[in-house]
Amino acid sequence: MDKPFFDHGDFASVPLGTDGLSRRLLAFGGGLMLSEMDFGIGTVSPAHAHEAEQLTYCQSGEFECSVGGERRLLHPGSSFYAAPNVAHGATCLKAGRLLHVFSPQREDYKRAP
């Protein structure tokens, strides 16, 4: 049975290189996974693709994002969808946090980088 409740401190924040980029797993169950990524100004998440579909919500900051070659500005309250195997990435213009929902779960997020 999947765990029904999670607290913010259940999972450690994992630094991902330099530039203030870090990831924290927030919750997972069934085929879904929720995580957050904190970005320092100027941090780049290079274009990449994966088998999971992804919804991303901008909680704070400002980001230039690309999905499938289309570019848009993400600000608090805006979001994007990346279908499976569609390249997407972000450049942080103002330090902030993105929330990610994945389906199916990304097993690599359950392991330290």
KERO-863944 format. One line per 3 residues: number of its first residue (from 0); their letters; for each residue x, y, z of C-alpha. Coordinates in Angstrom, 2 decimals. Layout:
% residues N
NUM = A = X Y Z; ...
% end
This chain:
% residues 113
0 = MDK = 0.00 0.00 0.00; 1.24 3.48 -0.85; 1.93 5.90 1.98
3 = PFF = -1.00 8.38 2.18; 0.67 11.38 3.92; 4.01 13.16 3.59
6 = DHG = 5.70 16.02 5.47; 8.14 18.47 3.89; 10.99 17.04 5.97
9 = DFA = 10.42 13.42 4.92; 13.00 13.75 2.14; 16.30 15.63 2.10
12 = SVP = 17.06 18.41 -0.33; 19.64 17.15 -2.84; 22.13 19.71 -4.26
15 = LGT = 22.56 19.32 -8.02; 25.92 20.85 -8.84; 26.44 24.57 -8.33
18 = DGL = 24.39 27.72 -8.98; 21.94 27.02 -6.16; 20.09 24.18 -7.91
21 = SRR = 18.56 21.58 -5.59; 15.78 19.01 -5.72; 13.51 17.64 -3.03
24 = LLA = 11.12 14.75 -3.44; 7.79 15.70 -1.81; 5.44 12.75 -2.33
27 = FGG = 4.79 9.71 -4.52; 2.19 7.00 -4.88; 0.47 4.99 -7.58
30 = GLM = 1.82 6.36 -10.84; 2.42 9.93 -9.59; 5.37 11.81 -8.11
33 = LSE = 5.65 15.38 -6.76; 8.94 17.21 -6.33; 10.30 20.74 -5.98
36 = MDF = 13.40 22.32 -7.47; 15.02 25.46 -6.10; 16.98 27.62 -8.52
39 = GIG = 19.50 30.39 -7.95; 19.49 33.27 -10.40; 21.18 32.29 -13.67
42 = TVS = 20.83 28.55 -13.05; 20.16 26.58 -16.21; 18.35 23.26 -16.40
45 = PAH = 19.48 22.20 -19.89; 16.92 20.86 -22.36; 16.28 17.19 -21.65
48 = AHE = 13.56 14.60 -22.19; 12.37 11.54 -20.28; 9.68 8.87 -20.49
51 = AEQ = 7.53 10.48 -17.76; 5.02 13.16 -18.64; 5.54 16.28 -16.57
54 = LTY = 3.53 19.20 -15.24; 5.56 22.10 -13.84; 4.13 24.91 -11.71
57 = CQS = 6.07 28.08 -10.89; 5.72 28.70 -7.17; 8.16 31.63 -7.04
60 = GEF = 10.79 33.38 -9.15; 10.87 33.85 -12.91; 12.03 31.40 -15.56
63 = ECS = 12.51 31.31 -19.30; 11.27 27.84 -20.24; 11.23 25.86 -23.44
66 = VGG = 9.00 22.91 -24.26; 9.28 21.22 -27.63; 11.14 24.24 -29.02
69 = ERR = 8.52 26.80 -27.89; 9.78 29.42 -25.39; 7.71 31.19 -22.72
72 = LLH = 8.25 33.14 -19.53; 7.10 31.33 -16.38; 6.17 33.43 -13.34
75 = PGS = 4.38 32.58 -10.07; 1.10 30.86 -10.83; 1.96 29.79 -14.38
78 = SFY = 2.80 26.27 -15.51; 3.75 24.05 -18.43; 3.14 20.51 -19.63
81 = AAP = 5.84 18.36 -21.27; 4.60 15.17 -22.92; 6.73 12.02 -22.66
84 = NVA = 10.04 12.30 -24.55; 9.53 16.00 -25.41; 12.60 18.16 -24.75
87 = HGA = 12.14 20.87 -22.12; 14.40 23.08 -20.00; 14.56 26.30 -17.99
90 = TCL = 16.80 29.26 -17.25; 16.25 31.02 -13.94; 15.91 34.80 -14.34
93 = KAG = 14.85 35.48 -10.73; 15.63 32.96 -7.96; 12.68 30.72 -7.25
96 = RLL = 11.03 27.32 -7.01; 9.35 25.04 -9.53; 7.03 22.21 -8.52
99 = HVF = 7.03 19.13 -10.76; 4.46 16.36 -11.11; 5.57 13.23 -12.97
102 = SPQ = 3.70 10.21 -14.27; 4.93 7.54 -14.09; 7.19 8.05 -11.09
105 = RED = 10.84 8.83 -11.85; 12.88 6.19 -10.06; 16.03 8.32 -10.49
108 = YKR = 14.48 10.91 -8.15; 14.36 8.31 -5.38; 18.15 7.92 -5.55
111 = AP = 20.85 10.49 -4.82; 22.46 11.87 -8.03
% end
